[in-house]
């Protein structure tokens, strides 16, 4: 399976306008940067450039999904 980054712009194509607007908010921008950092870290691990055990990798992925859920909720609210 090919490795992929999961940028917010690709994860939420239907919320591009809300994403641009919310990036002006400091709290949302912080959440987005944290999500991007987690995504980059997971990509590096899966590419074999960083080593972590499977449990740690699963924890990182769970944190990314949780962060994505929070971001999705904020995007949905902003788009209403």
PDB file with SEQRES, HELIX, SHEET and CRYST1 records, atoms N, CA, C and O in Angstrom:
SEQRES   1 A   80  UNK UNK UNK UNK UNK UNK UNK UNK UNK UNK UNK UNK UNK          
SEQRES   2 A   80  UNK UNK UNK UNK UNK UNK UNK UNK UNK UNK UNK UNK UNK          
SEQRES   3 A   80  UNK UNK UNK UNK UNK UNK UNK UNK UNK UNK UNK UNK UNK          
SEQRES   4 A   80  UNK UNK UNK UNK UNK UNK UNK UNK UNK UNK UNK UNK UNK          
SEQRES   5 A   80  UNK UNK UNK UNK UNK UNK UNK UNK UNK UNK UNK UNK UNK          
SEQRES   6 A   80  UNK UNK UNK UNK UNK UNK UNK UNK UNK UNK UNK UNK UNK          
SEQRES   7 A   80  UNK UNK                                                      
HELIX    1 AA1 UNK A    8  UNK A   11  1                                   4    
HELIX    2 AA2 UNK A   13  UNK A   15  5                                   3    
HELIX    3 AA3 UNK A   16  UNK A   22  1                                   7    
HELIX    4 AA4 UNK A   26  UNK A   46  1                                  21    
HELIX    5 AA5 UNK A   54  UNK A   79  1                                  26    
CRYST1    1.000    1.000    1.000  90.00  90.00  90.00 P 1           1          
ATOM      1  N   UNK A   1       0.847  -1.167   0.000  1.00  0.00           N  
ATOM      2  CA  UNK A   1       0.000   0.000   0.000  1.00  0.00           C  
ATOM      3  C   UNK A   1       0.900   1.239   0.000  1.00  0.00           C  
ATOM      4  O   UNK A   1       1.806   1.337   0.827  1.00  0.00           O  
ATOM      5  N   UNK A   2       0.665   2.181  -0.910  1.00  0.00           N  
ATOM      6  CA  UNK A   2       1.511   3.373  -0.952  1.00  0.00           C  
ATOM      7  C   UNK A   2       1.260   4.274   0.256  1.00  0.00           C  
ATOM      8  O   UNK A   2       0.149   4.359   0.779  1.00  0.00           O  
ATOM      9  N   UNK A   3       2.327   4.938   0.674  1.00  0.00           N  
ATOM     10  CA  UNK A   3       2.205   5.865   1.798  1.00  0.00           C  
ATOM     11  C   UNK A   3       1.573   7.157   1.318  1.00  0.00           C  
ATOM     12  O   UNK A   3       1.816   7.603   0.197  1.00  0.00           O  
ATOM     13  N   UNK A   4       0.768   7.747   2.167  1.00  0.00           N  
ATOM     14  CA  UNK A   4       0.109   9.004   1.829  1.00  0.00           C  
ATOM     15  C   UNK A   4       0.102   9.935   3.029  1.00  0.00           C  
ATOM     16  O   UNK A   4      -0.055   9.518   4.177  1.00  0.00           O  
ATOM     17  N   UNK A   5       0.277  11.209   2.718  1.00  0.00           N  
ATOM     18  CA  UNK A   5       0.014  12.231   3.731  1.00  0.00           C  
ATOM     19  C   UNK A   5      -1.492  12.456   3.743  1.00  0.00           C  
ATOM     20  O   UNK A   5      -2.181  12.158   2.767  1.00  0.00           O  
ATOM     21  N   UNK A   6      -1.985  12.972   4.828  1.00  0.00           N  
ATOM     22  CA  UNK A   6      -3.420  13.230   4.970  1.00  0.00           C  
ATOM     23  C   UNK A   6      -3.652  14.706   5.295  1.00  0.00           C  
ATOM     24  O   UNK A   6      -4.126  15.032   6.383  1.00  0.00           O  
ATOM     25  N   UNK A   7      -3.320  15.600   4.356  1.00  0.00           N  
ATOM     26  CA  UNK A   7      -3.526  17.030   4.651  1.00  0.00           C  
ATOM     27  C   UNK A   7      -5.001  17.360   4.801  1.00  0.00           C  
ATOM     28  O   UNK A   7      -5.863  16.711   4.207  1.00  0.00           O  
ATOM     29  N   UNK A   8      -5.273  18.364   5.592  1.00  0.00           N  
ATOM     30  CA  UNK A   8      -6.660  18.757   5.838  1.00  0.00           C  
ATOM     31  C   UNK A   8      -7.370  19.144   4.549  1.00  0.00           C  
ATOM     32  O   UNK A   8      -8.565  18.890   4.399  1.00  0.00           O  
ATOM     33  N   UNK A   9      -6.648  19.755   3.621  1.00  0.00           N  
ATOM     34  CA  UNK A   9      -7.278  20.153   2.357  1.00  0.00           C  
ATOM     35  C   UNK A   9      -7.787  18.950   1.573  1.00  0.00           C  
ATOM     36  O   UNK A   9      -8.790  19.051   0.866  1.00  0.00           O  
ATOM     37  N   UNK A  10      -7.110  17.819   1.692  1.00  0.00           N  
ATOM     38  CA  UNK A  10      -7.572  16.606   1.013  1.00  0.00           C  
ATOM     39  C   UNK A  10      -8.605  15.858   1.850  1.00  0.00           C  
ATOM     40  O   UNK A  10      -9.511  15.230   1.304  1.00  0.00           O  
ATOM     41  N   UNK A  11      -8.474  15.920   3.141  1.00  0.00           N  
ATOM     42  CA  UNK A  11      -9.415  15.227   4.025  1.00  0.00           C  
ATOM     43  C   UNK A  11     -10.790  15.892   4.024  1.00  0.00           C  
ATOM     44  O   UNK A  11     -11.808  15.228   4.219  1.00  0.00           O  
ATOM     45  N   UNK A  12     -10.813  17.213   3.804  1.00  0.00           N  
ATOM     46  CA  UNK A  12     -12.063  17.961   3.850  1.00  0.00           C  
ATOM     47  C   UNK A  12     -12.237  18.848   2.610  1.00  0.00           C  
ATOM     48  O   UNK A  12     -12.298  20.071   2.736  1.00  0.00           O  
ATOM     49  N   UNK A  13     -12.316  18.261   1.439  1.00  0.00           N  
ATOM     50  CA  UNK A  13     -12.420  19.090   0.224  1.00  0.00           C  
ATOM     51  C   UNK A  13     -13.698  19.928   0.188  1.00  0.00           C  
ATOM     52  O   UNK A  13     -13.725  20.991  -0.432  1.00  0.00           O  
ATOM     53  N   UNK A  14     -14.741  19.461   0.839  1.00  0.00           N  
ATOM     54  CA  UNK A  14     -16.017  20.183   0.834  1.00  0.00           C  
ATOM     55  C   UNK A  14     -16.016  21.403   1.765  1.00  0.00           C  
ATOM     56  O   UNK A  14     -16.956  22.198   1.744  1.00  0.00           O  
ATOM     57  N   UNK A  15     -14.974  21.550   2.572  1.00  0.00           N  
ATOM     58  CA  UNK A  15     -14.911  22.647   3.535  1.00  0.00           C  
ATOM     59  C   UNK A  15     -13.733  23.585   3.273  1.00  0.00           C  
ATOM     60  O   UNK A  15     -13.184  24.156   4.215  1.00  0.00           O  
ATOM     61  N   UNK A  16     -13.343  23.750   2.029  1.00  0.00           N  
ATOM     62  CA  UNK A  16     -12.181  24.579   1.720  1.00  0.00           C  
ATOM     63  C   UNK A  16     -12.364  26.034   2.174  1.00  0.00           C  
ATOM     64  O   UNK A  16     -11.445  26.627   2.738  1.00  0.00           O  
ATOM     65  N   UNK A  17     -13.531  26.600   1.932  1.00  0.00           N  
ATOM     66  CA  UNK A  17     -13.773  27.992   2.341  1.00  0.00           C  
ATOM     67  C   UNK A  17     -13.729  28.116   3.867  1.00  0.00           C  
ATOM     68  O   UNK A  17     -13.112  29.037   4.401  1.00  0.00           O  
ATOM     69  N   UNK A  18     -14.380  27.192   4.557  1.00  0.00           N  
ATOM     70  CA  UNK A  18     -14.376  27.225   6.033  1.00  0.00           C  
ATOM     71  C   UNK A  18     -12.964  27.009   6.562  1.00  0.00           C  
ATOM     72  O   UNK A  18     -12.569  27.618   7.556  1.00  0.00           O  
ATOM     73  N   UNK A  19     -12.216  26.155   5.907  1.00  0.00           N  
ATOM     74  CA  UNK A  19     -10.837  25.882   6.326  1.00  0.00           C  
ATOM     75  C   UNK A  19      -9.993  27.155   6.220  1.00  0.00           C  
ATOM     76  O   UNK A  19      -9.250  27.486   7.144  1.00  0.00           O  
ATOM     77  N   UNK A  20     -10.106  27.858   5.109  1.00  0.00           N  
ATOM     78  CA  UNK A  20      -9.352  29.113   4.940  1.00  0.00           C  
ATOM     79  C   UNK A  20      -9.763  30.147   5.998  1.00  0.00           C  
ATOM     80  O   UNK A  20      -8.912  30.833   6.564  1.00  0.00           O  
ATOM     81  N   UNK A  21     -11.052  30.252   6.254  1.00  0.00           N  
ATOM     82  CA  UNK A  21     -11.539  31.216   7.241  1.00  0.00           C  
ATOM     83  C   UNK A  21     -11.054  30.858   8.642  1.00  0.00           C  
ATOM     84  O   UNK A  21     -10.563  31.718   9.373  1.00  0.00           O  
ATOM     85  N   UNK A  22     -11.192  29.599   9.011  1.00  0.00           N  
ATOM     86  CA  UNK A  22     -10.816  29.185  10.362  1.00  0.00           C  
ATOM     87  C   UNK A  22      -9.315  29.232  10.608  1.00  0.00           C  
ATOM     88  O   UNK A  22      -8.882  29.327  11.757  1.00  0.00           O  
ATOM     89  N   UNK A  23      -8.515  29.167   9.551  1.00  0.00           N  
ATOM     90  CA  UNK A  23      -7.060  29.244   9.738  1.00  0.00           C  
ATOM     91  C   UNK A  23      -6.649  30.620  10.279  1.00  0.00           C  
ATOM     92  O   UNK A  23      -5.521  30.786  10.743  1.00  0.00           O  
ATOM     93  N   UNK A  24      -7.547  31.597  10.225  1.00  0.00           N  
ATOM     94  CA  UNK A  24      -7.283  32.918  10.790  1.00  0.00           C  
ATOM     95  C   UNK A  24      -7.447  32.914  12.313  1.00  0.00           C  
ATOM     96  O   UNK A  24      -6.953  33.812  12.995  1.00  0.00           O  
ATOM     97  N   UNK A  25      -8.139  31.908  12.838  1.00  0.00           N  
ATOM     98  CA  UNK A  25      -8.356  31.768  14.275  1.00  0.00           C  
ATOM     99  C   UNK A  25      -7.150  31.057  14.897  1.00  0.00           C  
ATOM    100  O   UNK A  25      -6.755  29.989  14.431  1.00  0.00           O  
ATOM    101  N   UNK A  26      -6.573  31.636  15.932  1.00  0.00           N  
ATOM    102  CA  UNK A  26      -5.356  31.092  16.547  1.00  0.00           C  
ATOM    103  C   UNK A  26      -5.557  29.674  17.072  1.00  0.00           C  
ATOM    104  O   UNK A  26      -4.688  28.821  16.891  1.00  0.00           O  
ATOM    105  N   UNK A  27      -6.681  29.415  17.713  1.00  0.00           N  
ATOM    106  CA  UNK A  27      -6.941  28.080  18.267  1.00  0.00           C  
ATOM    107  C   UNK A  27      -7.044  27.039  17.146  1.00  0.00           C  
ATOM    108  O   UNK A  27      -6.431  25.974  17.218  1.00  0.00           O  
ATOM    109  N   UNK A  28      -7.815  27.356  16.127  1.00  0.00           N  
ATOM    110  CA  UNK A  28      -7.959  26.414  15.011  1.00  0.00           C  
ATOM    111  C   UNK A  28      -6.625  26.215  14.305  1.00  0.00           C  
ATOM    112  O   UNK A  28      -6.272  25.087  13.963  1.00  0.00           O  
ATOM    113  N   UNK A  29      -5.881  27.289  14.082  1.00  0.00           N  
ATOM    114  CA  UNK A  29      -4.582  27.171  13.415  1.00  0.00           C  
ATOM    115  C   UNK A  29      -3.647  26.276  14.219  1.00  0.00           C  
ATOM    116  O   UNK A  29      -2.884  25.498  13.646  1.00  0.00           O  
ATOM    117  N   UNK A  30      -3.705  26.384  15.539  1.00  0.00           N  
ATOM    118  CA  UNK A  30      -2.882  25.518  16.404  1.00  0.00           C  
ATOM    119  C   UNK A  30      -3.295  24.053  16.226  1.00  0.00           C  
ATOM    120  O   UNK A  30      -2.439  23.178  16.093  1.00  0.00           O  
ATOM    121  N   UNK A  31      -4.597  23.789  16.225  1.00  0.00           N  
ATOM    122  CA  UNK A  31      -5.079  22.422  16.021  1.00  0.00           C  
ATOM    123  C   UNK A  31      -4.628  21.879  14.663  1.00  0.00           C  
ATOM    124  O   UNK A  31      -4.215  20.725  14.552  1.00  0.00           O  
ATOM    125  N   UNK A  32      -4.713  22.719  13.639  1.00  0.00           N  
ATOM    126  CA  UNK A  32      -4.315  22.299  12.294  1.00  0.00           C  
ATOM    127  C   UNK A  32      -2.817  22.002  12.236  1.00  0.00           C  
ATOM    128  O   UNK A  32      -2.409  21.016  11.623  1.00  0.00           O  
ATOM    129  N   UNK A  33      -2.000  22.835  12.861  1.00  0.00           N  
ATOM    130  CA  UNK A  33      -0.547  22.588  12.881  1.00  0.00           C  
ATOM    131  C   UNK A  33      -0.224  21.308  13.629  1.00  0.00           C  
ATOM    132  O   UNK A  33       0.640  20.540  13.207  1.00  0.00           O  
ATOM    133  N   UNK A  34      -0.912  21.073  14.735  1.00  0.00           N  
ATOM    134  CA  UNK A  34      -0.696  19.857  15.510  1.00  0.00           C  
ATOM    135  C   UNK A  34      -1.082  18.627  14.684  1.00  0.00           C  
ATOM    136  O   UNK A  34      -0.375  17.619  14.695  1.00  0.00           O  
ATOM    137  N   UNK A  35      -2.198  18.715  13.974  1.00  0.00           N  
ATOM    138  CA  UNK A  35      -2.632  17.627  13.104  1.00  0.00           C  
ATOM    139  C   UNK A  35      -1.582  17.364  12.023  1.00  0.00           C  
ATOM    140  O   UNK A  35      -1.219  16.215  11.773  1.00  0.00           O  
ATOM    141  N   UNK A  36      -1.097  18.430  11.385  1.00  0.00           N  
ATOM    142  CA  UNK A  36      -0.106  18.282  10.323  1.00  0.00           C  
ATOM    143  C   UNK A  36       1.185  17.678  10.853  1.00  0.00           C  
ATOM    144  O   UNK A  36       1.820  16.870  10.176  1.00  0.00           O  
ATOM    145  N   UNK A  37       1.574  18.065  12.053  1.00  0.00           N  
ATOM    146  CA  UNK A  37       2.778  17.518  12.670  1.00  0.00           C  
ATOM    147  C   UNK A  37       2.619  16.021  12.939  1.00  0.00           C  
ATOM    148  O   UNK A  37       3.524  15.234  12.664  1.00  0.00           O  
ATOM    149  N   UNK A  38       1.460  15.635  13.479  1.00  0.00           N  
ATOM    150  CA  UNK A  38       1.181  14.216  13.721  1.00  0.00           C  
ATOM    151  C   UNK A  38       1.200  13.432  12.409  1.00  0.00           C  
ATOM    152  O   UNK A  38       1.775  12.346  12.337  1.00  0.00           O  
ATOM    153  N   UNK A  39       0.574  13.980  11.384  1.00  0.00           N  
ATOM    154  CA  UNK A  39       0.524  13.318  10.090  1.00  0.00           C  
ATOM    155  C   UNK A  39       1.935  13.123   9.536  1.00  0.00           C  
ATOM    156  O   UNK A  39       2.258  12.049   9.028  1.00  0.00           O  
ATOM    157  N   UNK A  40       2.770  14.148   9.630  1.00  0.00           N  
ATOM    158  CA  UNK A  40       4.147  14.049   9.146  1.00  0.00           C  
ATOM    159  C   UNK A  40       4.937  13.011   9.935  1.00  0.00           C  
ATOM    160  O   UNK A  40       5.710  12.244   9.361  1.00  0.00           O  
ATOM    161  N   UNK A  41       4.743  12.989  11.246  1.00  0.00           N  
ATOM    162  CA  UNK A  41       5.440  12.009  12.092  1.00  0.00           C  
ATOM    163  C   UNK A  41       5.028  10.581  11.713  1.00  0.00           C  
ATOM    164  O   UNK A  41       5.880   9.705  11.564  1.00  0.00           O  
ATOM    165  N   UNK A  42       3.742  10.358  11.561  1.00  0.00           N  
ATOM    166  CA  UNK A  42       3.243   9.029  11.184  1.00  0.00           C  
ATOM    167  C   UNK A  42       3.793   8.629   9.828  1.00  0.00           C  
ATOM    168  O   UNK A  42       4.180   7.477   9.636  1.00  0.00           O  
ATOM    169  N   UNK A  43       3.833   9.553   8.891  1.00  0.00           N  
ATOM    170  CA  UNK A  43       4.368   9.264   7.563  1.00  0.00           C  
ATOM    171  C   UNK A  43       5.837   8.838   7.653  1.00  0.00           C  
ATOM    172  O   UNK A  43       6.249   7.874   7.007  1.00  0.00           O  
ATOM    173  N   UNK A  44       6.619   9.559   8.453  1.00  0.00           N  
ATOM    174  CA  UNK A  44       8.038   9.224   8.611  1.00  0.00           C  
ATOM    175  C   UNK A  44       8.222   7.838   9.226  1.00  0.00           C  
ATOM    176  O   UNK A  44       9.116   7.092   8.827  1.00  0.00           O  
ATOM    177  N   UNK A  45       7.390   7.504  10.180  1.00  0.00           N  
ATOM    178  CA  UNK A  45       7.465   6.174  10.804  1.00  0.00           C  
ATOM    179  C   UNK A  45       7.109   5.097   9.780  1.00  0.00           C  
ATOM    180  O   UNK A  45       7.818   4.099   9.645  1.00  0.00           O  
ATOM    181  N   UNK A  46       6.010   5.306   9.062  1.00  0.00           N  
ATOM    182  CA  UNK A  46       5.572   4.305   8.088  1.00  0.00           C  
ATOM    183  C   UNK A  46       6.549   4.174   6.924  1.00  0.00           C  
ATOM    184  O   UNK A  46       6.629   3.117   6.298  1.00  0.00           O  
ATOM    185  N   UNK A  47       7.281   5.226   6.633  1.00  0.00           N  
ATOM    186  CA  UNK A  47       8.277   5.190   5.560  1.00  0.00           C  
ATOM    187  C   UNK A  47       9.587   4.550   6.030  1.00  0.00           C  
ATOM    188  O   UNK A  47      10.491   4.320   5.227  1.00  0.00           O  
ATOM    189  N   UNK A  48       9.685   4.265   7.326  1.00  0.00           N  
ATOM    190  CA  UNK A  48      10.877   3.632   7.864  1.00  0.00           C  
ATOM    191  C   UNK A  48      11.994   4.605   8.203  1.00  0.00           C  
ATOM    192  O   UNK A  48      13.123   4.185   8.455  1.00  0.00           O  
ATOM    193  N   UNK A  49      11.698   5.884   8.213  1.00  0.00           N  
ATOM    194  CA  UNK A  49      12.708   6.899   8.520  1.00  0.00           C  
ATOM    195  C   UNK A  49      12.835   7.169  10.013  1.00  0.00           C  
ATOM    196  O   UNK A  49      13.841   7.711  10.471  1.00  0.00           O  
ATOM    197  N   UNK A  50      11.810   6.788  10.769  1.00  0.00           N  
ATOM    198  CA  UNK A  50      11.835   6.885  12.225  1.00  0.00           C  
ATOM    199  C   UNK A  50      11.328   5.558  12.772  1.00  0.00           C  
ATOM    200  O   UNK A  50      10.450   4.919  12.192  1.00  0.00           O  
ATOM    201  N   UNK A  51      11.894   5.168  13.885  1.00  0.00           N  
ATOM    202  CA  UNK A  51      11.469   3.907  14.474  1.00  0.00           C  
ATOM    203  C   UNK A  51      10.678   4.147  15.753  1.00  0.00           C  
ATOM    204  O   UNK A  51      11.109   4.870  16.652  1.00  0.00           O  
ATOM    205  N   UNK A  52       9.520   3.525  15.807  1.00  0.00           N  
ATOM    206  CA  UNK A  52       8.725   3.459  17.025  1.00  0.00           C  
ATOM    207  C   UNK A  52       8.077   2.080  17.054  1.00  0.00           C  
ATOM    208  O   UNK A  52       7.933   1.432  16.017  1.00  0.00           O  
ATOM    209  N   UNK A  53       7.694   1.642  18.227  1.00  0.00           N  
ATOM    210  CA  UNK A  53       7.027   0.341  18.313  1.00  0.00           C  
ATOM    211  C   UNK A  53       5.583   0.469  17.817  1.00  0.00           C  
ATOM    212  O   UNK A  53       5.054   1.572  17.676  1.00  0.00           O  
ATOM    213  N   UNK A  54       4.967  -0.673  17.561  1.00  0.00           N  
ATOM    214  CA  UNK A  54       3.613  -0.688  17.004  1.00  0.00           C  
ATOM    215  C   UNK A  54       2.598  -0.005  17.907  1.00  0.00           C  
ATOM    216  O   UNK A  54       1.693   0.671  17.419  1.00  0.00           O  
ATOM    217  N   UNK A  55       2.736  -0.171  19.196  1.00  0.00           N  
ATOM    218  CA  UNK A  55       1.798   0.450  20.132  1.00  0.00           C  
ATOM    219  C   UNK A  55       1.890   1.979  20.063  1.00  0.00           C  
ATOM    220  O   UNK A  55       0.874   2.673  20.093  1.00  0.00           O  
ATOM    221  N   UNK A  56       3.100   2.482  19.971  1.00  0.00           N  
ATOM    222  CA  UNK A  56       3.289   3.929  19.857  1.00  0.00           C  
ATOM    223  C   UNK A  56       2.698   4.444  18.560  1.00  0.00           C  
ATOM    224  O   UNK A  56       2.038   5.483  18.543  1.00  0.00           O  
ATOM    225  N   UNK A  57       2.931   3.718  17.466  1.00  0.00           N  
ATOM    226  CA  UNK A  57       2.375   4.123  16.172  1.00  0.00           C  
ATOM    227  C   UNK A  57       0.850   4.139  16.225  1.00  0.00           C  
ATOM    228  O   UNK A  57       0.225   5.069  15.714  1.00  0.00           O  
ATOM    229  N   UNK A  58       0.256   3.142  16.824  1.00  0.00           N  
ATOM    230  CA  UNK A  58      -1.200   3.107  16.945  1.00  0.00           C  
ATOM    231  C   UNK A  58      -1.708   4.275  17.786  1.00  0.00           C  
ATOM    232  O   UNK A  58      -2.758   4.849  17.495  1.00  0.00           O  
ATOM    233  N   UNK A  59      -0.960   4.619  18.827  1.00  0.00           N  
ATOM    234  CA  UNK A  59      -1.323   5.774  19.651  1.00  0.00           C  
ATOM    235  C   UNK A  59      -1.268   7.077  18.859  1.00  0.00           C  
ATOM    236  O   UNK A  59      -2.136   7.937  19.009  1.00  0.00           O  
ATOM    237  N   UNK A  60      -0.246   7.222  18.015  1.00  0.00           N  
ATOM    238  CA  UNK A  60      -0.137   8.406  17.164  1.00  0.00           C  
ATOM    239  C   UNK A  60      -1.309   8.484  16.193  1.00  0.00           C  
ATOM    240  O   UNK A  60      -1.880   9.552  15.977  1.00  0.00           O  
ATOM    241  N   UNK A  61      -1.658   7.345  15.614  1.00  0.00           N  
ATOM    242  CA  UNK A  61      -2.775   7.320  14.667  1.00  0.00           C  
ATOM    243  C   UNK A  61      -4.093   7.641  15.361  1.00  0.00           C  
ATOM    244  O   UNK A  61      -4.933   8.341  14.797  1.00  0.00           O  
ATOM    245  N   UNK A  62      -4.279   7.146  16.562  1.00  0.00           N  
ATOM    246  CA  UNK A  62      -5.490   7.439  17.329  1.00  0.00           C  
ATOM    247  C   UNK A  62      -5.566   8.930  17.654  1.00  0.00           C  
ATOM    248  O   UNK A  62      -6.633   9.537  17.572  1.00  0.00           O  
ATOM    249  N   UNK A  63      -4.437   9.507  18.019  1.00  0.00           N  
ATOM    250  CA  UNK A  63      -4.404  10.933  18.318  1.00  0.00           C  
ATOM    251  C   UNK A  63      -4.724  11.745  17.062  1.00  0.00           C  
ATOM    252  O   UNK A  63      -5.426  12.753  17.137  1.00  0.00           O  
ATOM    253  N   UNK A  64      -4.206  11.305  15.895  1.00  0.00           N  
ATOM    254  CA  UNK A  64      -4.500  12.013  14.644  1.00  0.00           C  
ATOM    255  C   UNK A  64      -5.983  11.943  14.320  1.00  0.00           C  
ATOM    256  O   UNK A  64      -6.573  12.943  13.911  1.00  0.00           O  
ATOM    257  N   UNK A  65      -6.594  10.779  14.497  1.00  0.00           N  
ATOM    258  CA  UNK A  65      -8.024  10.629  14.229  1.00  0.00           C  
ATOM    259  C   UNK A  65      -8.845  11.497  15.184  1.00  0.00           C  
ATOM    260  O   UNK A  65      -9.814  12.133  14.770  1.00  0.00           O  
ATOM    261  N   UNK A  66      -8.463  11.523  16.437  1.00  0.00           N  
ATOM    262  CA  UNK A  66      -9.164  12.347  17.423  1.00  0.00           C  
ATOM    263  C   UNK A  66      -9.058  13.820  17.048  1.00  0.00           C  
ATOM    264  O   UNK A  66     -10.040  14.560  17.113  1.00  0.00           O  
ATOM    265  N   UNK A  67      -7.855  14.236  16.656  1.00  0.00           N  
ATOM    266  CA  UNK A  67      -7.638  15.623  16.244  1.00  0.00           C  
ATOM    267  C   UNK A  67      -8.471  15.938  15.000  1.00  0.00           C  
ATOM    268  O   UNK A  67      -9.059  17.014  14.889  1.00  0.00           O  
ATOM    269  N   UNK A  68      -8.510  14.996  14.079  1.00  0.00           N  
ATOM    270  CA  UNK A  68      -9.294  15.188  12.848  1.00  0.00           C  
ATOM    271  C   UNK A  68     -10.779  15.328  13.177  1.00  0.00           C  
ATOM    272  O   UNK A  68     -11.471  16.132  12.554  1.00  0.00           O  
ATOM    273  N   UNK A  69     -11.275  14.565  14.138  1.00  0.00           N  
ATOM    274  CA  UNK A  69     -12.680  14.667  14.541  1.00  0.00           C  
ATOM    275  C   UNK A  69     -13.000  16.045  15.115  1.00  0.00           C  
ATOM    276  O   UNK A  69     -14.052  16.612  14.816  1.00  0.00           O  
ATOM    277  N   UNK A  70     -12.112  16.580  15.926  1.00  0.00           N  
ATOM    278  CA  UNK A  70     -12.303  17.916  16.502  1.00  0.00           C  
ATOM    279  C   UNK A  70     -12.321  18.952  15.380  1.00  0.00           C  
ATOM    280  O   UNK A  70     -13.175  19.839  15.362  1.00  0.00           O  
ATOM    281  N   UNK A  71     -11.381  18.839  14.449  1.00  0.00           N  
ATOM    282  CA  UNK A  71     -11.302  19.773  13.327  1.00  0.00           C  
ATOM    283  C   UNK A  71     -12.556  19.658  12.457  1.00  0.00           C  
ATOM    284  O   UNK A  71     -13.102  20.671  12.020  1.00  0.00           O  
ATOM    285  N   UNK A  72     -13.008  18.439  12.208  1.00  0.00           N  
ATOM    286  CA  UNK A  72     -14.208  18.232  11.397  1.00  0.00           C  
ATOM    287  C   UNK A  72     -15.414  18.906  12.041  1.00  0.00           C  
ATOM    288  O   UNK A  72     -16.219  19.533  11.353  1.00  0.00           O  
ATOM    289  N   UNK A  73     -15.538  18.779  13.343  1.00  0.00           N  
ATOM    290  CA  UNK A  73     -16.655  19.407  14.046  1.00  0.00           C  
ATOM    291  C   UNK A  73     -16.608  20.927  13.902  1.00  0.00           C  
ATOM    292  O   UNK A  73     -17.632  21.566  13.657  1.00  0.00           O  
ATOM    293  N   UNK A  74     -15.424  21.495  14.053  1.00  0.00           N  
ATOM    294  CA  UNK A  74     -15.288  22.945  13.910  1.00  0.00           C  
ATOM    295  C   UNK A  74     -15.580  23.403  12.487  1.00  0.00           C  
ATOM    296  O   UNK A  74     -16.197  24.449  12.285  1.00  0.00           O  
ATOM    297  N   UNK A  75     -15.142  22.630  11.505  1.00  0.00           N  
ATOM    298  CA  UNK A  75     -15.409  22.974  10.110  1.00  0.00           C  
ATOM    299  C   UNK A  75     -16.907  22.908   9.798  1.00  0.00           C  
ATOM    300  O   UNK A  75     -17.442  23.777   9.110  1.00  0.00           O  
ATOM    301  N   UNK A  76     -17.568  21.884  10.303  1.00  0.00           N  
ATOM    302  CA  UNK A  76     -19.007  21.752  10.067  1.00  0.00           C  
ATOM    303  C   UNK A  76     -19.774  22.918  10.679  1.00  0.00           C  
ATOM    304  O   UNK A  76     -20.701  23.449  10.069  1.00  0.00           O  
ATOM    305  N   UNK A  77     -19.387  23.307  11.876  1.00  0.00           N  
ATOM    306  CA  UNK A  77     -20.048  24.435  12.533  1.00  0.00           C  
ATOM    307  C   UNK A  77     -19.824  25.731  11.764  1.00  0.00           C  
ATOM    308  O   UNK A  77     -20.738  26.543  11.623  1.00  0.00           O  
ATOM    309  N   UNK A  78     -18.611  25.920  11.270  1.00  0.00           N  
ATOM    310  CA  UNK A  78     -18.282  27.150  10.546  1.00  0.00           C  
ATOM    311  C   UNK A  78     -18.998  27.226   9.212  1.00  0.00           C  
ATOM    312  O   UNK A  78     -19.298  28.319   8.730  1.00  0.00           O  
ATOM    313  N   UNK A  79     -19.273  26.083   8.611  1.00  0.00           N  
ATOM    314  CA  UNK A  79     -19.919  26.047   7.291  1.00  0.00           C  
ATOM    315  C   UNK A  79     -21.419  26.239   7.369  1.00  0.00           C  
ATOM    316  O   UNK A  79     -22.061  26.446   6.339  1.00  0.00           O  
ATOM    317  N   UNK A  80     -21.994  26.178   8.548  1.00  0.00           N  
ATOM    318  CA  UNK A  80     -23.451  26.307   8.695  1.00  0.00           C  
ATOM    319  C   UNK A  80     -23.908  27.730   8.569  1.00  0.00           C  
ATOM    320  O   UNK A  80     -25.103  28.006   8.668  1.00  0.00           O  
TER     321      UNK A  80                                                      
END                                                                             
